[in-house]
Amino acid sequence: MDRNQVIGFALLVLLAIGYFTYNQHEQQLFLAQKKADSTAYSIAHPRPVVDSSAAVSATAAPVKDSATEALIRQQPPAYHGQAETVTLENKKLSIQFTSKGAYPIAANIINYKTYGQKPLYLFDGPGNQLSAILPIDNGKATADLYFIPVIKDEPNGDKTIDFTGDLGDGKKVDIIYTLPADDYMMRCNIILTGIPANSLSLNWQTLGLHTEKDIVNERLGAQVYYHNKNDDNDYFTIRNEEKIVHNDGTSVWLGFRKQYFSTVLIADDGFSKMDIKFMIRPEDTNVVAQNQALIQLPLKPGGNTQSASLRWYIGPNDYHTLQAYKIGLDDMVPLGYGIMAFVKYINKGALIPIFYFLAGFISNYGVIIMLMTIFIRLILSFFTYKSYLSSAKMRVLKPELDELRAKIGDDQQKFSMEQMKLYKSAGVNPLGGCLPMLFQLPILLSMYYMFPSFIEFRQKHFLWCNDLSTYDSIFNFNFNIPFYGDHVSLFTLLMTASSLFLAVYNRNMTPQDPNNPMMKYLPFIFPIFLMGMFNKMAAALTFYYTFSNLLSIAQQFIIQKYFINEKAIHAQLQENKNKPVTPSKWSQRLEEMQKMQAQRAKTPPRINKK
């Protein structure tokens, strides 16, 4: 492998190391943040201690005196009752509601299964809530009220459930949910009658359930997103320590994202304020993360009634589905962020359209990956050819460089100057091999974000892999190996082996610089470094890198065997030496810098006399 290609590899190594070092540093800061506050919160909010004997006796013999029953009967109907569960279902969702509080307590996404092939619930059970704080009784929460549900089937196939809470004296609350016949977006209308208010505080709580193969990777993908009306977006990755985020801007929506599924609350008129609290409980292996938000919701006046309209997305992080709503929900599919934010434009503008075009008539997603790789290689083939041509020019000049080295000896500075003169006279650009690497680097990074994020690869089989969205495991250890993991991914091994073979092949085909031993071994160190890092990544990604390496080997063999004639190249270079050379400004400046360095090396250092 020549110096130009090694420079390209070195750039890739530096970017990868810098990116993962930055992420690790941010994660450490995240873990340290709010620790004292979390402890103080736990002390200030202790769990109530329940007297089990009293609870058993109360259950065994529930006795209510007539005075208590009379007092309950005097209260409005919404203040007492029995909780019941009702269900709305369409082709995509099955949502269970409780009549106490009038909110969803479970959401089954019908067309998807967990990794264990069980019904997939995005959330289920206690801890999930949507409650409005009413301006009565010092802030009465709708979660504490009892509602009467009325289910209605609409002519267009939609299903509606109207929860009515009678507060007495002409006051009531209606919370109406409408589930379209074939959509993940549910509508929610809140109507207050006889309760004057300009806004409502909503308390939204979600416990996202574990649904994928690896809960560690699933938690790494747990994030909170919000989108402001001024198109200002922000997101926060959920970590073990509790974090609180305040947003005083007017927001269009707030989303809680898991690796492949999300729940999003959308306000037609925007949220005027949000306080979001989220964290991960590592000891609870059934829950990926938990999210709680206190949201200020403006109300529309209408005489004796005030109302607000919400939409509630509960569904997959499918790029096409989210993009179709045209409110920026597709930003929750992480196609590139942070210092790599530029690659999302490559994904959105080129790779995703190619992917969906191929998926329109090919059902095997492994074949789609191969065709995408071939297509990208064809686009870059011109630059690849130029790279190999540059390597061939360097190779035919190697005998002359060896003569220069033998003539000059150990004076590396003088050798570099003579080497540049030789390249200039022969018309060789020493950096010509770097250009293809620079063009391929954004593609490699784009695939790094796209493949693990696309739900289309979820539970898709290919060869021995039963799920391209997670790692393929051919052997599991009973322990964890540092910097590697607790399993063996065959695609990762093949990726590493093909990378090493490519490095050996390039080494035999390109001249080596004996004065740079690090460059000699760097192409072999890099694949080993990647093996531990990619062992837990999506099989779709490691298969892409494997197939890309195999294509590189085949492409290089074909170009060097059938398209590059070293004798003709040598003759052309000798002919170039007889032509007048017009040096570029860059080469002139480089030559001047080399002369200055040589002059400084000859000048003895000054000795300060006291």
C-alpha positions as CSV (number, residue, x, y, z in Angstrom):
1,M,0.0,0.0,0.0
2,D,1.6,3.3,-1.0
3,R,1.8,6.5,1.0
4,N,-1.2,8.1,-0.7
5,Q,-3.6,5.3,0.2
6,V,-2.2,5.1,3.7
7,I,-3.0,8.8,4.1
8,G,-6.6,8.0,3.2
9,F,-6.6,5.2,5.7
10,A,-5.1,7.4,8.3
11,L,-7.8,10.0,7.8
12,L,-10.4,7.3,8.3
13,V,-8.7,6.1,11.5
14,L,-8.4,9.7,12.9
15,L,-12.1,10.4,12.2
16,A,-13.2,7.1,13.7
17,I,-11.1,7.5,16.8
18,G,-12.1,11.1,17.2
19,Y,-15.8,10.3,16.8
20,F,-15.8,7.4,19.3
21,T,-13.6,9.3,21.8
22,Y,-15.9,12.3,21.6
23,N,-19.0,10.0,22.2
24,Q,-17.3,8.2,25.1
25,H,-16.3,11.6,26.7
26,E,-19.9,12.9,26.4
27,Q,-21.3,9.7,27.9
28,Q,-19.0,10.0,30.9
29,L,-20.1,13.5,31.4
30,F,-23.7,12.4,31.1
31,L,-23.2,9.7,33.7
32,A,-21.7,12.1,36.2
33,Q,-24.3,14.8,35.7
34,K,-27.3,15.1,38.1
35,K,-26.1,12.3,40.4
36,A,-26.4,14.4,43.5
37,D,-29.8,15.7,42.3
38,S,-31.0,12.2,41.7
39,T,-30.0,11.1,45.2
40,A,-31.7,14.2,46.7
41,Y,-34.8,13.5,44.7
42,S,-34.9,9.9,46.0
43,I,-34.6,11.2,49.6
44,A,-37.2,13.9,49.1
45,H,-39.7,11.4,47.4
46,P,-39.5,8.1,49.4
47,R,-41.7,5.3,48.4
48,P,-44.6,4.9,50.7
49,V,-44.5,2.1,53.2
50,V,-47.6,-0.1,53.1
51,D,-48.8,-2.0,56.1
52,S,-49.4,-5.4,54.5
53,S,-51.4,-6.7,57.4
54,A,-53.7,-3.8,57.3
55,A,-54.0,-4.2,53.5
56,V,-54.9,-7.9,53.9
57,S,-57.5,-7.3,56.6
58,A,-59.0,-4.5,54.5
59,T,-59.2,-6.7,51.5
60,A,-60.6,-9.6,53.5
61,A,-63.4,-7.6,55.1
62,P,-64.2,-4.4,53.2
63,V,-66.5,-2.5,55.5
64,K,-67.9,1.0,54.6
65,D,-70.1,2.8,57.0
66,S,-73.2,4.5,55.7
67,A,-71.8,8.0,56.4
68,T,-68.9,7.3,54.1
69,E,-71.1,5.9,51.4
70,A,-73.4,8.9,51.6
71,L,-70.5,11.3,51.3
72,I,-69.3,9.5,48.2
73,R,-72.7,9.6,46.6
74,Q,-72.8,13.4,47.2
75,Q,-69.6,13.9,45.1
76,P,-69.8,14.4,41.4
77,P,-69.8,11.2,39.3
78,A,-66.2,11.7,38.1
79,Y,-64.9,11.5,41.7
80,H,-65.9,7.9,42.2
81,G,-66.5,4.8,40.2
82,Q,-64.8,1.6,38.9
83,A,-62.0,1.6,36.4
84,E,-62.6,-0.5,33.3
85,T,-60.5,-1.2,30.2
86,V,-61.6,-0.4,26.7
87,T,-59.8,-1.0,23.4
88,L,-59.6,0.8,20.0
89,E,-58.1,-1.3,17.2
90,N,-57.4,-0.7,13.5
91,K,-55.2,-2.5,11.0
92,K,-52.0,-1.2,12.6
93,L,-52.6,-0.6,16.3
94,S,-54.5,-2.0,19.2
95,I,-54.6,0.5,22.0
96,Q,-56.1,-0.2,25.5
97,F,-57.5,2.7,27.6
98,T,-58.5,2.9,31.2
99,S,-61.7,4.7,32.1
100,K,-59.9,6.0,35.3
101,G,-57.9,8.9,33.8
102,A,-59.1,8.3,30.2
103,Y,-55.6,7.6,28.8
104,P,-53.9,4.7,26.9
105,I,-52.2,2.2,29.2
106,A,-51.0,-0.3,26.5
107,A,-50.2,0.0,22.7
108,N,-49.7,-3.1,20.6
109,I,-48.2,-2.5,17.1
110,I,-49.9,-5.3,15.3
111,N,-47.7,-5.8,12.2
112,Y,-44.5,-6.2,14.2
113,K,-43.2,-8.8,16.7
114,T,-40.5,-8.7,19.4
115,Y,-37.2,-10.5,18.7
116,G,-38.7,-13.5,20.6
117,Q,-41.7,-13.4,18.1
118,K,-44.2,-12.2,20.8
119,P,-46.8,-9.4,20.3
120,L,-44.9,-6.1,20.3
121,Y,-46.1,-3.6,22.9
122,L,-44.4,-0.2,22.8
123,F,-45.7,0.4,26.3
124,D,-47.9,-1.6,28.6
125,G,-49.1,-1.3,32.2
126,P,-48.6,1.2,35.1
127,G,-46.2,4.0,34.6
128,N,-47.8,5.1,31.3
129,Q,-50.1,8.1,31.6
130,L,-51.4,11.2,29.9
131,S,-53.1,13.4,32.5
132,A,-54.3,17.0,32.4
133,I,-54.1,19.3,35.5
134,L,-57.5,21.0,35.8
135,P,-57.9,24.5,37.3
136,I,-60.3,23.2,40.0
137,D,-59.8,21.7,43.5
138,N,-56.2,23.1,43.7
139,G,-55.2,21.3,40.5
140,K,-57.3,18.2,40.0
141,A,-55.6,15.7,37.7
142,T,-57.7,13.9,35.1
143,A,-55.8,10.7,36.0
144,D,-57.7,10.7,39.3
145,L,-61.1,11.1,37.7
146,Y,-63.5,8.4,36.5
147,F,-64.9,8.7,33.0
148,I,-67.7,7.1,31.1
149,P,-66.5,5.8,27.7
150,V,-68.7,5.7,24.6
151,I,-67.3,3.9,21.5
152,K,-68.5,4.8,18.0
153,D,-67.6,3.4,14.6
154,E,-67.4,6.2,12.0
155,P,-68.7,5.7,8.4
156,N,-65.2,6.1,7.0
157,G,-63.9,3.2,9.1
158,D,-62.4,5.4,11.9
159,K,-63.1,4.4,15.5
160,T,-63.8,7.0,18.2
161,I,-64.0,6.7,22.0
162,D,-65.4,9.6,24.0
163,F,-64.5,9.7,27.6
164,T,-66.8,12.0,29.6
165,G,-66.1,13.1,33.1
166,D,-69.0,14.8,35.0
167,L,-67.6,17.2,37.6
168,G,-71.0,18.5,38.6
169,D,-72.5,22.0,38.5
170,G,-72.4,22.0,34.7
171,K,-68.7,21.2,34.6
172,K,-67.3,18.4,32.6
173,V,-64.3,17.1,30.7
174,D,-64.4,15.2,27.4
175,I,-61.3,13.4,26.2
176,I,-62.0,12.1,22.7
177,Y,-59.7,9.7,20.9
178,T,-60.1,8.9,17.2
179,L,-58.1,6.0,15.6
180,P,-58.1,6.1,11.8
181,A,-58.8,2.9,9.9
182,D,-55.3,2.4,8.7
183,D,-52.8,4.7,10.3
184,Y,-50.4,5.0,13.3
185,M,-51.5,8.6,14.0
186,M,-54.3,8.8,16.6
187,R,-56.2,12.1,17.2
188,C,-57.0,13.4,20.7
189,N,-59.3,16.3,21.6
190,I,-59.7,17.7,25.1
191,I,-62.8,19.7,25.7
192,L,-63.5,21.6,29.0
193,T,-67.1,22.7,29.6
194,G,-67.8,25.3,32.3
195,I,-64.1,25.4,33.4
196,P,-62.5,28.7,32.3
197,A,-58.8,28.2,31.4
198,N,-56.3,29.6,28.9
199,S,-54.0,26.5,29.0
200,L,-53.6,23.1,30.6
201,S,-50.6,21.4,32.1
202,L,-50.2,17.9,30.7
203,N,-48.3,15.1,32.5
204,W,-47.1,12.6,29.9
205,Q,-45.3,9.5,31.1
206,T,-44.0,6.5,29.1
207,L,-42.1,3.3,29.9
208,G,-40.6,2.0,26.7
209,L,-40.5,-1.8,26.8
210,H,-37.6,-4.0,25.6
211,T,-38.4,-5.5,22.2
212,E,-35.1,-6.2,20.5
213,K,-32.3,-8.8,20.7
214,D,-29.8,-6.7,22.7
215,I,-31.1,-4.3,25.3
216,V,-27.7,-2.6,25.5
217,N,-27.9,-1.5,21.8
218,E,-31.6,-0.7,22.3
219,R,-30.8,1.6,25.2
220,L,-28.0,3.3,23.1
221,G,-30.8,4.2,20.7
222,A,-33.2,5.6,23.3
223,Q,-33.6,9.4,22.7
224,V,-36.0,12.3,23.4
225,Y,-36.7,14.6,20.4
226,Y,-38.6,17.9,20.1
227,H,-39.3,20.2,17.2
228,N,-40.0,23.9,17.7
229,K,-42.1,26.0,15.4
230,N,-39.1,28.0,14.3
231,D,-37.7,24.6,12.9
232,D,-35.2,24.4,15.7
233,N,-34.8,20.7,16.5
234,D,-33.0,19.1,19.4
235,Y,-32.5,15.7,20.8
236,F,-31.1,14.0,24.0
237,T,-29.7,10.5,24.3
238,I,-31.1,8.9,27.4
239,R,-28.5,7.6,29.9
240,N,-28.5,5.9,33.3
241,E,-28.5,9.2,35.3
242,E,-31.7,11.3,35.4
243,K,-31.6,14.4,33.2
244,I,-34.0,17.3,33.1
245,V,-34.4,19.5,30.0
246,H,-36.4,22.8,29.9
247,N,-37.7,24.2,26.7
248,D,-39.5,27.6,26.8
249,G,-40.0,27.8,23.0
250,T,-43.2,26.9,21.2
251,S,-42.8,23.3,20.2
252,V,-44.8,21.4,17.5
253,W,-44.1,17.9,18.9
254,L,-42.3,16.0,21.5
255,G,-41.1,12.4,20.8
256,F,-39.8,9.5,22.8
257,R,-37.7,7.3,20.5
258,K,-36.5,3.7,21.0
259,Q,-34.3,1.9,18.6
260,Y,-37.0,1.1,16.1
261,F,-40.2,2.4,17.6
262,S,-41.4,5.8,18.8
263,T,-44.3,7.6,20.5
264,V,-44.8,11.2,19.7
265,L,-47.2,13.8,21.0
266,I,-48.1,16.6,18.5
267,A,-50.0,19.8,19.3
268,D,-51.9,21.5,16.4
269,D,-51.3,24.9,18.0
270,G,-48.0,24.0,19.7
271,F,-46.8,23.5,23.2
272,S,-45.9,26.7,24.9
273,K,-43.5,25.2,27.4
274,M,-42.0,21.8,28.2
275,D,-40.1,20.3,31.2
276,I,-38.7,16.8,30.2
277,K,-37.2,14.3,32.6
278,F,-35.8,11.0,31.4
279,M,-33.5,8.2,32.5
280,I,-32.6,4.5,32.3
281,R,-33.0,2.0,35.1
282,P,-30.2,-0.6,34.4
283,E,-31.6,-3.1,36.9
284,D,-35.0,-3.3,35.1
285,T,-34.3,-5.4,32.0
286,N,-37.9,-5.2,30.8
287,V,-37.8,-1.4,30.3
288,V,-35.5,0.3,27.9
289,A,-36.0,3.8,29.3
290,Q,-38.6,6.0,30.9
291,N,-39.7,9.5,30.0
292,Q,-41.8,12.1,31.8
293,A,-42.8,15.5,30.4
294,L,-44.8,18.3,31.9
295,I,-46.2,20.2,29.0
296,Q,-48.1,23.5,28.8
297,L,-50.9,23.2,26.2
298,P,-52.8,26.3,25.1
299,L,-56.6,26.1,24.8
300,K,-58.9,27.6,22.2
301,P,-61.8,29.6,23.7
302,G,-65.3,28.9,22.5
303,G,-67.9,30.5,24.8
304,N,-68.5,28.1,27.7
305,T,-66.0,25.6,26.3
306,Q,-62.3,25.5,25.8
307,S,-60.6,22.9,23.7
308,A,-57.2,21.6,22.4
309,S,-56.3,19.3,19.6
310,L,-53.5,16.8,19.8
311,R,-52.2,14.0,17.5
312,W,-50.5,11.0,18.9
313,Y,-48.1,8.9,16.8
314,I,-47.5,5.3,18.1
315,G,-45.5,3.3,15.6
316,P,-42.3,2.3,13.9
317,N,-39.4,4.5,13.0
318,D,-40.0,3.9,9.3
319,Y,-38.4,6.8,7.3
320,H,-41.1,6.9,4.6
321,T,-44.0,6.7,7.1
322,L,-42.6,9.5,9.3
323,Q,-41.6,11.7,6.3
324,A,-45.2,11.5,5.0
325,Y,-46.5,13.5,7.9
326,K,-44.3,16.4,6.8
327,I,-43.7,17.8,10.3
328,G,-40.1,16.7,10.7
329,L,-40.8,13.3,12.4
330,D,-38.3,11.7,10.0
331,D,-35.5,13.4,12.0
332,M,-36.0,10.7,14.6
333,V,-34.3,8.3,12.2
334,P,-30.7,9.0,13.0
335,L,-29.0,9.3,9.6
336,G,-26.1,11.4,10.9
337,Y,-25.7,13.8,13.7
338,G,-23.1,15.6,15.8
339,I,-19.8,16.1,13.9
340,M,-21.1,13.6,11.3
341,A,-24.3,15.6,10.6
342,F,-23.3,16.1,7.0
343,V,-23.8,12.5,6.0
344,K,-27.5,12.6,6.6
345,Y,-27.8,14.7,3.4
346,I,-26.0,12.0,1.5
347,N,-28.4,9.5,2.9
348,K,-31.5,11.5,2.2
349,G,-30.4,12.7,-1.2
350,A,-28.9,9.6,-2.7
351,L,-28.7,6.4,-0.7
352,I,-32.2,6.3,0.7
353,P,-33.8,6.8,-2.8
354,I,-31.6,4.1,-4.2
355,F,-32.6,1.8,-1.4
356,Y,-36.3,2.3,-1.8
357,F,-36.1,1.9,-5.5
358,L,-34.4,-1.5,-5.2
359,A,-36.8,-2.5,-2.4
360,G,-39.7,-1.8,-4.7
361,F,-39.0,-5.0,-6.7
362,I,-36.5,-7.0,-4.6
363,S,-37.5,-8.7,-1.4
364,N,-34.1,-10.0,-0.3
365,Y,-32.4,-7.3,1.6
366,G,-29.0,-8.9,1.4
367,V,-29.3,-8.7,-2.4
368,I,-30.3,-5.0,-2.0
369,I,-27.1,-4.3,0.0
370,M,-25.0,-6.0,-2.7
371,L,-26.7,-4.1,-5.6
372,M,-26.3,-0.8,-3.7
373,T,-22.6,-1.5,-3.2
374,I,-22.1,-2.4,-6.8
375,F,-23.9,0.8,-7.9
376,I,-21.8,3.0,-5.6
377,R,-18.7,1.3,-6.9
378,L,-19.6,2.0,-10.5
379,I,-20.2,5.7,-9.7
380,L,-16.8,5.9,-8.1
381,S,-15.0,3.7,-10.6
382,F,-13.5,6.7,-12.5
383,F,-11.8,7.9,-9.4
384,T,-10.8,4.4,-8.4
385,Y,-9.1,4.0,-11.8
386,K,-7.3,7.2,-11.3
387,S,-6.1,6.0,-7.9
388,Y,-4.7,2.7,-9.4
389,L,-3.2,4.6,-12.3
390,S,-1.4,6.9,-9.8
391,S,-0.1,3.8,-7.9
392,A,1.1,2.3,-11.2
393,K,3.1,5.5,-12.0
394,M,4.7,5.4,-8.6
395,R,5.5,1.7,-9.1
396,V,7.3,2.2,-12.4
397,L,9.3,5.1,-10.9
398,K,10.4,2.9,-8.0
399,P,13.8,1.8,-9.6
400,E,14.7,5.5,-10.2
401,L,13.7,6.3,-6.6
402,D,15.9,3.4,-5.4
403,E,18.8,4.8,-7.3
404,L,18.2,8.3,-5.7
405,R,18.1,6.7,-2.3
406,A,21.4,4.8,-2.8
407,K,23.0,8.0,-4.2
408,I,21.9,10.4,-1.5
409,G,22.1,8.1,1.5
410,D,20.5,9.0,4.8
411,D,19.8,12.6,4.0
412,Q,16.0,12.3,4.1
413,Q,15.4,16.0,3.5
414,K,17.5,16.0,0.3
415,F,15.9,12.8,-0.9
416,S,12.4,14.3,-0.5
417,M,13.4,17.3,-2.6
418,E,14.8,15.1,-5.3
419,Q,11.8,12.8,-5.2
420,M,9.5,15.8,-5.7
421,K,11.6,16.9,-8.7
422,L,11.3,13.5,-10.2
423,Y,7.6,13.4,-9.8
424,K,7.3,16.9,-11.2
425,S,9.3,16.1,-14.3
426,A,7.5,12.8,-14.9
427,G,4.1,14.4,-14.4
428,V,3.1,12.4,-11.4
429,N,0.8,13.7,-8.6
430,P,1.9,12.0,-5.4
431,L,-1.5,12.8,-3.8
432,G,-3.4,11.3,-6.8
433,G,-4.3,8.2,-4.8
434,C,-5.9,10.1,-1.9
435,L,-8.9,11.4,-4.0
436,P,-10.8,8.1,-4.2
437,M,-10.4,7.5,-0.5
438,L,-11.8,11.0,0.2
439,F,-14.8,10.3,-2.0
440,Q,-15.5,6.9,-0.4
441,L,-15.2,8.1,3.2
442,P,-18.5,10.0,3.2
443,I,-20.2,6.9,1.7
444,L,-18.8,4.6,4.4
445,L,-19.9,6.9,7.1
446,S,-23.3,7.3,5.6
447,M,-23.8,3.5,5.6
448,Y,-22.6,3.4,9.2
449,Y,-25.6,5.5,10.2
450,M,-28.2,4.3,7.7
451,F,-28.0,0.5,8.0
452,P,-28.4,0.2,11.8
453,S,-31.2,2.8,11.8
454,F,-33.4,1.4,9.1
455,I,-36.3,-0.6,10.4
456,E,-36.6,-2.3,7.0
457,F,-33.6,-4.6,8.0
458,R,-35.3,-5.6,11.2
459,Q,-36.0,-9.4,11.4
460,K,-34.9,-9.8,7.7
461,H,-33.1,-13.1,7.1
462,F,-30.0,-13.4,4.9
463,L,-27.7,-16.5,4.7
464,W,-27.1,-17.6,8.4
465,C,-28.2,-14.3,9.9
466,N,-31.9,-14.2,11.1
467,D,-32.0,-10.5,11.7
468,L,-29.9,-8.0,9.7
469,S,-30.8,-5.2,12.1
470,T,-28.6,-6.7,14.9
471,Y,-25.4,-8.7,15.1
472,D,-25.1,-12.2,13.8
473,S,-23.8,-14.6,16.5
474,I,-22.4,-18.0,15.6
475,F,-21.0,-18.6,19.1
476,N,-21.8,-17.1,22.5
477,F,-19.3,-17.0,25.4
478,N,-20.4,-17.3,29.0
479,F,-18.3,-14.2,29.8
480,N,-17.4,-10.9,28.3
481,I,-14.1,-10.3,26.5
482,P,-12.9,-6.7,27.0
483,F,-13.0,-4.6,23.8
484,Y,-14.7,-7.5,22.0
485,G,-17.9,-8.8,23.6
486,D,-19.6,-12.0,24.6
487,H,-20.2,-13.5,21.2
488,V,-18.6,-14.1,17.8
489,S,-20.1,-12.3,14.8
490,L,-19.2,-14.1,11.5
491,F,-19.9,-11.1,9.3
492,T,-17.4,-9.1,11.4
493,L,-14.8,-11.8,11.1
494,L,-15.3,-11.9,7.3
495,M,-15.1,-8.1,7.2
496,T,-11.8,-8.2,9.2
497,A,-10.3,-11.1,7.1
498,S,-11.2,-9.4,3.8
499,S,-9.7,-6.1,5.0
500,L,-6.5,-7.8,5.9
501,F,-6.4,-9.6,2.6
502,L,-6.9,-6.3,0.8
503,A,-4.1,-4.8,2.8
504,V,-1.7,-7.6,1.8
505,Y,-2.8,-7.4,-1.8
506,N,-2.2,-3.6,-1.9
507,R,1.2,-4.1,-0.2
508,N,2.3,-6.5,-2.9
509,M,1.1,-4.2,-5.7
510,T,2.5,-0.8,-4.4
511,P,6.0,0.4,-3.5
512,Q,6.8,0.7,0.2
513,D,8.6,3.5,1.9
514,P,11.3,2.0,4.1
515,N,11.6,5.3,6.1
516,N,8.0,5.0,7.3
517,P,7.6,1.7,9.2
518,M,4.3,2.9,10.8
519,M,2.7,3.3,7.4
520,K,3.8,-0.3,6.6
521,Y,1.8,-1.7,9.5
522,L,-1.1,0.7,9.8
523,P,-3.3,-1.1,7.2
524,F,-3.1,-4.2,9.3
525,I,-3.7,-2.5,12.6
526,F,-6.8,-0.7,11.4
527,P,-9.0,-3.9,10.6
528,I,-8.1,-5.4,14.0
529,F,-9.1,-2.2,15.7
530,L,-12.5,-2.3,13.9
531,M,-13.2,-5.9,14.7
532,G,-13.9,-5.3,18.4
533,M,-15.9,-2.2,17.6
534,F,-18.1,-3.7,14.9
535,N,-18.7,-7.1,16.7
536,K,-22.0,-5.8,18.2
537,M,-23.2,-3.7,15.2
538,A,-25.9,-4.6,12.7
539,A,-25.2,-7.5,10.4
540,A,-26.4,-5.3,7.5
541,L,-23.5,-3.0,8.1
542,T,-20.8,-5.6,8.6
543,F,-22.0,-7.5,5.5
544,Y,-21.9,-4.3,3.5
545,Y,-18.3,-3.6,4.5
546,T,-17.4,-7.3,3.8
547,F,-18.9,-7.2,0.3
548,S,-17.4,-3.8,-0.4
549,N,-13.9,-5.2,0.4
550,L,-14.5,-8.2,-1.9
551,L,-15.5,-5.8,-4.7
552,S,-12.4,-3.7,-4.1
553,I,-10.2,-6.8,-4.5
554,A,-12.0,-7.8,-7.7
555,Q,-12.1,-4.3,-9.1
556,Q,-8.4,-3.7,-8.4
557,F,-7.4,-7.0,-10.0
558,I,-9.4,-6.3,-13.2
559,I,-8.1,-2.7,-13.5
560,Q,-4.5,-3.7,-13.0
561,K,-4.8,-6.8,-15.2
562,Y,-6.7,-5.4,-18.2
563,F,-6.7,-1.6,-18.0
564,I,-3.2,-0.6,-16.8
565,N,-0.1,-1.1,-19.1
566,E,3.0,-0.4,-17.0
567,K,5.3,-0.4,-20.1
568,A,3.1,2.2,-21.8
569,I,3.0,4.2,-18.5
570,H,6.8,4.1,-18.2
571,A,7.3,5.3,-21.7
572,Q,4.8,8.1,-21.2
573,L,6.6,9.2,-18.0
574,Q,10.0,9.2,-19.8
575,E,8.5,11.3,-22.5
576,N,7.1,13.7,-19.9
577,K,10.6,14.3,-18.6
578,N,11.6,15.8,-22.0
579,K,8.7,18.3,-21.9
580,P,9.0,21.7,-20.2
581,V,7.4,21.7,-16.8
582,T,5.2,24.5,-15.6
583,P,5.1,24.1,-11.8
584,S,1.9,24.8,-10.0
585,K,1.7,27.3,-7.2
586,W,1.2,24.5,-4.7
587,S,4.3,22.6,-5.9
588,Q,6.3,25.9,-5.9
589,R,5.3,26.5,-2.3
590,L,6.0,23.0,-1.3
591,E,9.5,23.2,-2.8
592,E,10.2,26.4,-1.1
593,M,9.2,24.9,2.3
594,Q,11.5,21.9,1.7
595,K,14.4,24.3,0.8
596,M,13.7,26.3,4.0
597,Q,13.7,23.2,6.1
598,A,16.9,22.0,4.5
599,Q,18.6,25.3,5.2
600,R,17.5,25.3,8.8
601,A,18.9,21.8,9.2
602,K,22.3,23.0,8.1
603,T,22.3,26.2,10.3
604,P,23.8,25.4,13.7
605,P,21.7,26.4,16.7
606,R,22.6,29.7,18.4
607,I,24.2,29.6,21.8
608,N,23.2,32.3,24.2
609,K,26.2,33.9,25.9
610,K,25.8,35.2,29.4
